[in-house]
Amino acid sequence: MNILFLSAWYPTERDQMAGLFVQKHADAVRAQGADVRVIYTEEKGWRYWREMLRGLRTLRKEGWRPDVVQMNVITKYALIAEWLRIFHHIPYVIIEHWTGYLSINKRLHNPLHILWLQWIVRHAERVMPVSLNLQQAMETMGLHGKYEVIQNVVDDFFYEGVRNNDRFAEGVRNIHLLHVSCFDEEHKNACGILRMAEKLWEIRQDWQLTLVGTGPDFEQVKEFASTLNIPSNRLIWTGEIPPKEVSDLFHEADIFILFSNFENAPVVISESLAVGCPVVSSDVGGINEMVPTECGLLVPARDEVALLQAVQQVMEHPEAYNKDTIREYGKLYQYDIIGKKLMKVYVEARANK
């Protein structure tokens, strides 16, 4: 089966992390035997349309015709998907990741834009938000369609190997805290984690916090950390590192911390579950769909006191979070499982046409 991905984000040489979750969905489908082609460009304005149409012409010259089009986030290329649906009878499906539908963001104001989104969703053979919370937000805006939640994919190497935190489980206090994000303060609130860590240092000094990633506010966050009463050797800054190295850090970690102001279904939580690492996170978006009580604790967004209490509770009662139990929940995000779900959707979409 031929599947054409039209994507709002995709990894490039300039930014290898942007849209990585889209690439993983493509890889999951390829592993099921599908021929997946991706059209994506970073160009803007008229150059955007030039590149998108050039991609379509290239595929046509190769004699390649999609059986199904998959939109990865609804954006202006929906015009292409609609054209293919109406004039070439090629159905389309949608995977939606955008936090702009959430009421906390209030990104959608233009009534004509909303009407256009409603049209696209109504004519999609399937709409696959990455969380039920996101589906409900879309439906609240009148975007009614054939919904099915589809999860993001976790790389296979997160499931491999044995977690290396037995010292924590045995009561030897050298506790590894981990945070992974894009360091966008409006979104991820890493400074909130650091303020919590300063309070934690006043209570106990048997831990270190590793912060992984980079982003628009990375330097600002590092500068803020330098003003806090935490020894510099207790805060480890890795910058952007390859996914395999991120996996190694997850395997070493005792607690993964995320304190976002808003989210959908963060891949980093899926990765933590895949390795069997307990999660302490803000209860926003679809996170409570991902983290049952056996896997960690959730706190209100921006509530740094509650975050501190939750981190302390997991530190003091590690036996409450069995790594094998957590890993069972993490199996939901494997390539094979997600790939088969998507293939089932494609087969049904093509059959309906």
N, C-alpha and C positions, 0 to 999 in steps of 0.2 A: 504494500500500500504506500502511495506517495503522499507525504504530509508537508505542506508549506507553512513554515512559521513566519509570521509577520510580527516583529518585536519592537517594543518601545525601548528596551535596554538589551544589550548583549556585550559580552567581554570583547575588548579590543586590545591591541598592543599598548595603547595609551593607558587604559584602565582595565586590568584583567579581572577585576571583581564586579564591575557593573553588569547587572543582569546575569550573574553566574547561575542563579536558580533557573533561568530560562534555558541556558545551555545544558544543565543537568536534566531537565525535562526532555530536551531533544535527545540526549544520550540514552535516557531510559527507554524512549520510543525506538531508537535505532537498535537497541539491544533486543527488542521484540521482533526485529526483521523489517521494520519500516524504512523507507528511503526518505529521510528528512532533509529538506533544504531550508535555509534561513535567509530572509532578506531583511537587512538592517543597515541603517546609515546614521552617522552623527551629523550629517549636513542639515542646514536650516533653510527655511524659505523655499525658493524655487529650486535650489540645488537638491533639496530633500526629495522632491517629486521626480527630478531628473534621475537620481540614483535609484529610487524605488522602481521606476518604470524601466530603467536599464536592467535591473535585476530580473524583472518579469520577462523582458525580451530575451535575455540570455537563456533563461530556462526554456522559453518557447523554441529558440533556435536549436537547443539540445534535444528537442522532442519530448521534453518532460512536462507532464500535466499533473497537477495535484488532484488527489481524490478528496482531500479535506484540507481546508485552511484553518490554521490555529492562530488566533490573535492572542498575543501575550500582553495584556493590558489594552483597553480600548483607547485608541488615539486616532490621529487623522488618517492613518492607513486603513481605517475601517471603510473608507471610500473604496479602496481597492477590493476588500473582501466583499462588499456589497455588489460591486461591479461583476466580480467573478460569480457571485450567487445568482444574480439576475440574468446575466447574459450568457453564462457558461454553465449554469446549474451545478456549481461546485459549492457544497455546504461549508459553513464555517462554525467553529466553536471558539470559546473564549476562556482563557485562564486569566483571572484578575488578581492582582497583587496591590493595587493602588490604595494608599491610605487616605487619599483625597475624598473618598466617599464617607469617611467617618465624620460624625457630627462635630467632634473635637477640632477637626481641621477646617471645616467650612470652606472648602476649595471651590465648590460648585455654586455659582450664583446666576449664571446666564440661563434664562428659561429655554432659549433655543438650543443651547448645548445639552441641557437635560432632555429635551424632546428628542434630539439626535441619539443620545445614549439609550433612551427608551426604545427607539426604533431598532437600533442595533441588537440590543439584548433580546427583544421580542422575536427577531428573526434568526437568532443563533440556535443551532441544533442542541447546544449545551453551553451553559455558563458555569464555569468552575472556579469559584472563589477559593482562596486558600484557607478560609475559616468560615464557620457558620456565622460568626459575628459580622464579617464582611458581607456575607449574603444578606443578612438582615438589614444592614446599613444601605445596601443597594436597593432592596425592596422598599424600604422606607421612602426612597426618592422616586418611587414609581417605576423602577426598573424590574419589570416582571418577566420571567422567562423560565426555561427548564434548567433548574439549578442542581448541581451536584458538587459537594466540596471535594477538592483534590489537594493532597498535601504536597509540600516541597520534597525534594530528594536529598538524602544524605549520602556522601561518598562512602564507598565500600570500606575504606581503610578505617573509618570510625568504628566499624563493627569488629575489626580484627584486633587480636592481642588481648592482654590482660591488664586491667587497671592497676596502676602502680601506686596505690595510696593505702596499702595495708597498714602502714605505720599509724595513720589516722584512725583506722578501724580498731587497731590494737591499743589505742589510747596514748601513743607517743605524740606529743603535741608539736607538730610542725605543719601547720594547716595551710594548704594552698588554696587561695581564693583566685577566681579567674573571671575576667570580663572581656568580651569580644564585641566590638561594634565599629561603626563608621565614624564615630566621634562628631556627630552633629548634635549640639547641645539641645536645640529645640525638640529634637526627637529622642535622643538616647539618655540625656541627663547623667553623663559620667561624673560631673561635678557633685551631683547628689550622692553618688557612691563614695566619692572621696571624702565628703563631709561626714558620711556615716563611718568611714574607715578611721577618721581622726577620733571620733568618739569611741570606736572600738579599741583604738590604741591606748586610750586612757584606762580601759578596763582590763585588757590583756594584751600581751606582746608576743604571742606564740603563733604568728601568722605572717604571710606575705601575700601581696595582691599583684597579680600579673595582668596588665592591660594590653590587649592585642588589637592592632588595627591602626588606621590613620583616617584622616578626613578633614573637613573644613575647619573644625574647631580643635584639632589635635594639639597644636602649639599652645593655644589658649588654656586647654585643660591641663597640660603639663606645667605651664606657668602657675596656674592656680594651685596645683599640687605642691609646688615648691614653697607656698606660703603656709602650708599646714604643718601641724606638729606631728609629722610622721617621718621617721628616719628614711632617707632616700633609698637605702638598700632594701627597704620593705616594699617599695613600689617598683615593679619591673615593667619597663616599656619596650615592647618588641617592635613597634611599627607594623607595617604590612608584611606578612610572611606567607609562604606557600600553604595551601590547605593541609598538606600532610603534616607540616610542623604545627599547625593549629590543632590537628587531631592529637598529636603527641602531648600538647599542653592540656587538652581535655582529659587524656588518660592519666595525667599527673594530678589533676585538680581534685580538690575535696568538695568544693562548692562552686557552682557557676552562678554569677550574679548579673542580672539585667534589671535596670530601673527606668525603663523607657516611659515617656509621657503618653505615647500612643504606639500601637503596633497592629499588625494583622496576625501573622503566624511566623515568628522569627525562626530562621533556619538554625541559628545558634542554639536555640532551645532544643530543637530536634537533634542536633549534634550532641548536646549534653546527655540527652536521654539515650542516644545510641551507644555511648560509652559507659552508661550506668552512673553518671555523676548527678547528684541532687541539685535542684534548681531553687534559687531564691529570686523572685521576680516581682515586678509590679503587675497588678491584675488589670491589664488593659487589653483591648481587642480580643483576639482569639486565644490568648495565652492560657486562660482557664480551661479551654478545650484540650490543651496539650499536657497540662501538669496536674495530674490527680494528687491527692494527699500523700500517696506512697512515694511520689517523686520529688516533693519539695514543698515550699511554702510561698504563698502569694500575698502581697501587701498592697494597700492603696497607692496609686501613683503619687509621687512627691512627698510621701510620708516617710521621712528619714528616720524617725523614731521607730516606726513599725519595721522598717528595713533592718535597723540595728538589732532589734529584738529577734527577728526571724533568723538572721545570720548567726546570732548567739545560740539560738535554739538548735540549729542544725549542728553547730560546733559541739554543743554539749551532749547531743543525742544522735551521733552518727549511726548507731545501730537501728534507728527508725527508718533508714533509707537503704534498703538492700540493693546492691548494684545489679544483681541478676533480675530482680523485679523491675527495676527501672529500665533495664535493657530490653525487657519484653515489650514495654510501651514504645521503645525506640525503634523496634522492628517495623513499625507502620510506615517508615520513611525510606525503606530500601528501594533500590532501583527496580528490581524485578516486580515488586508489588505495585509501585506507581506506574511503571511501564505497561503492565497488564490492564490497569484501570483505564489508562488513556487509550490503549488500543481498543478496548471494549466500547468506549465512547465513539471512536472514529468509525468503527464497523457499524454501529447503530446510526450514526449521522449519515453515512453513505447509503445505508439501506432505506432511510426515510426519503432520500431523493431519488 
